[in-house]
Amino acid sequence: MNAADRMSRLGTETAFEVLVKAKALEAQGKDIVHLEIGEPDFDTPAHIVEAGQKALGDGFTHYGPSAGDPELREAIANEINRTRGISVDGKNVIVTPGAKPIMFFVILALAQEGDEVIYPNPGFPIYESVIRFVGATPVPIPLREDKDFGLDVDELASLVTERTKLIIVNSPQNPTGGILPKGDLEAIAGIAARNNIPVLADEIYSRMLYDEEFHSLSGYEGMEDLCIILDGFSKTYAMTGWRLGYGVMPADIAAHVTRLMTNSNSCTSAATQRAGIAAINGPQDSVDQMVAEFKKRRDLFVDGLNAIDGITCKLPKGAFYLFPNITGLGRPSKEIADRLLNEAGVASLAGPDFGVHGEGYIRFSYANSIENISKALDRTAQFARKLLT
């Protein structure tokens, strides 16, 4: 069977491939510390689970509106207005099965062959994958360690052409854990507004901040009709398996995204959406406790990595990832990641899995216990000593 040419342009998310390899090693009896997958290791809070169970019992087992449950859309709009300081309502919200469809649909709706999309690199690999899939040209804006994995706004401005149809920003970031400072966000908004370019603001880690206040691109001048917020429930409420995300966007873009939902998924699970209402409107203490625990893990992990010869690691300000510099080990990132898994039993991802500017780094997720992180540090230190001997 011959696949369409466009399938050759579609990439993947390496975390799931590494997970399969790690599971295969475990099946052979090898002990593996899983630091490859970006998934909170906490259970979904009980009141959210109960709301989902009740919804099933109450008959929320049928089709719903493609754009989402009206009550959930209003709840999301209220939350966005409160946290971002903007003014939207339910018609600006589209609910999807996970947050990935928002990036897929937005890129599909706005970019085509001959167009260009600027995206962060290293960055979430699905950005580049979908840009290429729709036939547009991906234009990477580098995130550099010497800028705390921020971007150079002058460099961003220089990348804009008449073919630029979308800019993607992600803060807090995957894979680096970096955040974009207020000044850079304001400058990005100015660049977008002057050139009338929509911006997809991936804010899926908006609640995963440690010592900083969250700032959204949506609140800056000129963004009212240009900013598309991507967010969801997977990270904040440990609901990865529930598949519940959303986009907040101008009404004209929302109409296109709704049609794409109708043509692809029909709608998001009705019972899952009722659980989402409970998540937003219910107690938030579980989120605060989870973030506090992530901070403890982050601090332990960063200190431990910086004590290993050949490795240096910036302190990330958000998300739950570390992006240590491993150039001192004298080997390519892919080799280091592969050997860490096979020789040391530590599953990580190679920096280039997130783009060409990721070479010289690997990514660890610290969504695992302190006990396992300590074990991973010991194994990584032993591996590095052998490599440098």
N, C-alpha and C positions, 0 to 999 in steps of 0.2 A: 504494500500500500504506500503510495507516494504522499508524503505530507506537504502542505503548502510551504512555500519558500519562507514565509514569515516565521515559521516555527523554528528555523535555524537561528533566528535573532532573539529568541526568548531564553533568558538565563534561568537561574534558580537561586534558592536561598541555601547556601552551603551548610548552615547550621543543621538542617535536617539530614543532609548527607553524612555529616560527621556523626550525628546521633546514631544513624544506622550502623556505621562502622564501629562506634563505641559499644553498641548493644551486641554486635556480633562478637566482639572481643570478650564481653561479659559472658556470653553464651559458652565461650571456650574456657571459662573459669577465671578470667583476668579481672582484677579489681580496678574499676575506672571511677575517677572523680569527674563528674559531669559539670563542666564549666563552659560548654559550647552553646547551650540553648538559652534564648532570652525569654525565660518564663519564670515568674515568681514561684517559689517553692512553698507558698502558703496555700491553705485551703480557701475557697470562696467563703466569705463571712456567712454565718448560719442564717441570718435574717434574709439574705439574698436567696440562698438555696430554698428556704421555706417559701418565699414569694414565688419562685419558679415552680415549685411543687404544687402550691395552691392554684396557680394559674392553670396548670394541666388539669387539676381536678375540677376547676371552674369552667372548663370547656374552651380554653384558649389554645385550640388545636387546629384552627382553620386558617385559611388565607386572610391576610390583612392588607392594608394599603401598601403599595410599593415603596412609598416614601417613609413609611414607618407608622407605628401606633401614635395617633395624635396626642395622647396624654404624655407619652415618652418624649415626643418632639418638643412639646411645650416645656417639660421638665428640663430637657437639655438646653433649650433656649434660655430659660431662667438661670441655669447654672453658668452658661457662657456669659450672660449679661453681668452676673455677679463677679465672676472671676476675671473677665477680660475688660470690664468697664465699657462695653459697647451696647448697642441696642439692636437685637434681632428677635424674631419670634419663630413660631413653629414652622412657618412656610420656608424658612431659611435652612431648616435642618433635614438631612436625609439620613435615615438609619440603614445600616448595611450589616451583613453577616461578617463581622470583623471589620477592621479599619482598612485592610488592603484594598477592598473594592473602591474606596474613595480615591486612592491614588491612581488606581487603574482607570476608573471611569473619568476622572478629571483629565488625565493625560490623553485618554482616548477622545474626549469631547473637545479638547483644545488644540491638539497637535496632530499634524499629518506629515506626509512626505514633503521634504523641502523646508520644514520648520525646524527650529532649534529649541531645546529645553535646557536651561542651566540647572545643575543639581550639585549637591555637596559630594565631595570625594576626598577621603573615604566616607562612605555613606551607606545607608540601607540599600542592599543590592537590587531590590525590586525597582527602584527608581530607574536606573540605567536599563534594566531588562525591559520594562514596559515602554520606555522612550524608544528603544530600538525596535520593539515589536510593532509599534504603530507606524514605523517608517521614518520617524523624526530623527534628528541628529542630537545625541547627548553631548552637552558641553559642560565639562566638569569645572567646578570652582574648588580649588584645593583648600583643605582644612589642614593647617600646619601646627605642629607641636609648639613652635616658638611663639605662637599666638594663642596658646592654650586651646588649640584645635578650633580657633575661630577662623574667619575668612578675612581677606583683604578687600574692603569695600571698593577701593579704586580698581582693583583687579576685576571685581564683579562688574563694575560699570563698563570696563573695557571689553567685556565679553558680550555685552548686549549689542545686537544688530537688529535690522528691520525684520529678520526672520525669527527673532526670539518671541515665542508664544507663551512661555511659562517659566517662572523661576520657582525652584523648590528649596525651602529652608527647613531645617530640623533642629529644634532646640527645646529641651536637652537632647543631646545627640546619641544616636547609635551609629558607630561603635565606640566613640571616644569618651562619652560621658561629659563632653564639653557643653557650654551654653554660650549663646550669642549675647553680648552685653547690650544694654539699652542703646548706646550710641550707634552700634552697628545695626541694630534693628531699625532705628530711625533712618539711618542712611539707606538701608535696603528698601524701606518703604518709599523714600524719596526717589530712588532709582526706578522703582516699579511705577510710581505715580507719574513721573515725568515722561516715561515711555509707554504708559498705558498697558502694562504687562501684568496679567494675573499672577498671584503668588500662592502656591500651595504651602501652607505652614503646618508641617507635621509636628503636632504637639502631644503626641501619644504619651510622652513621659512628663507631662506638665505638673503632675503631683509628685514626681520623683526628684525632689530638690533637697539639698542638705543644709547649705548655709546661705542660700540666695533666695530672693523673692522672684517668683515667676513673672516674666514679661512676655506678652503676646504681640506678635507683629500686627494683629488685627486692630490694636488700639491706636495706631499711628495715623497721622493725617494722610488722606488719600486712599486709605485701605478699605473704606466702606464698601466700595464697588469692585474691589480687586482681590481681597484676601479670602482664601478658602481654608478654613481650619479643619484639620484632620485630628480626631481624638477618638477615644473609645474606652472600653471597660476592662480589657484584658489585663493591662499592667496595674492600673490603679486598684482594682477590686479582685485581682487574682482570678480572672474569669476567662483565661485563654481558650479553654475548651467550649465555652458558651457561644463564642463567635458573635460578638456584639460591638460594633463600632459606629461611627457617625462622621458626617461632614457638616460644617456650617458655612454657608456660602450665599452670594447674591442670588436673588430669586431666578434670574435668567439662566444661570448655570445650574441651579437646583432642578429646573425643568428638564434639562438635558440628562442630568445624572439620574433623575427619576425614571426617565424612559430607558436608560441603560439598565437600571434595576429591573424594570418590567420585562425587558428582553433577556435577562440573564438569570436572575434569582427569583423573580416574581415578587418575593417579599422576604423579610427576615422573620425568623421563628417568633410566633406570637407570644408563647410562654416565656421565651428568653427576654423579650422586650418588657414584659411585666416585672421580671427580675431586675431589669435595668432601672425601672422606676423606683423600686425599693432601694437599689444601690445609691442612686442620686439623692433621694429624699430621706434616706435612713441615716443612722449614726455613722460617723466617719472615723471613729476611734481606731478601727482596724487598719485603716490606711495610714494613720499617724504611727501606729505601732510597727507596721511593716517597714515604713521608711526609716524609723529609728533603728530597727534591726539591720537594715541595709547599710546604714551609716557605720555601724560597728564593724560590719564585715568589710566595708570599703577601707576603713582605716587600718585594720589588721592586714589586709591583703596588700595595700600600697606600701606600708612599712616593710612587710616581708619581702616584696619584690625588689624594693630599693636596697635591701641588704644583700642581694645576690649579685655577684660579679657578672658583668656583661648585660645586665638588665637595669633600665631606669623606668620609672613610671610616674607620670603626672597624677595629681590628686583630682579625680573627676568631681564636678560640682553637681551632676545630676545623673539620671537613669541608674542602671545597675551593671555597668560595664567598666572594665579597665582596658586600656590600650597601650600596654607597655612597649617601650622601644627596646628591641632585642638585637640591634645592629652590633652591639659589643660581643655577641656570641659568634659573629663571623660566618653566619649561614643564612640563606634565604628564608623568608618567613614561612613558606610552605614546608620546607624541610624541617624547620623547628617545630611547627604544629604537628606534622605527621609523626615525628620522632617522639615528641612529648606524649602523644597518644599511645604509640606502639611500644615504646621503651619505658616510659614513666607512668603510664596509666592516667594521664591528665588530658582530658578532652578540651581543646580550645579551637579557635578559628584563626587562620592566617590572615594577616592584614590585607593582602590583595584580594581576598574574597569580598572586600568592600570597595574595591576600586584600585586603580594603578598607584594612587598616592598612599596606599596602605602598606606598601613594601617597607620592610624594616620594623614591622610591628606585628603583634598578635592580639587577639581579643579574648579576654576572659569575662564570663558572666559571673558575678558574685551572688547570684540567686541560688545559693546553696548554704549549708550550715557552716558555722565557724569551725566545727570539727573537721569537715571535709575540706574547707579552705586551708586550714592548717596542714592537713595531709598533703594537699596539692602544693603548698609552699615547700614543704620538706622534699617532695619528689622533684619539683622543679629545680631546687637548689642543688640536689645531687646530680641531676641531669646536666645542669650548667657546669658544675665542677668537672665532670667527666669530659664534657665537650671542650673545655678550655685547658685541660691537662695536656 
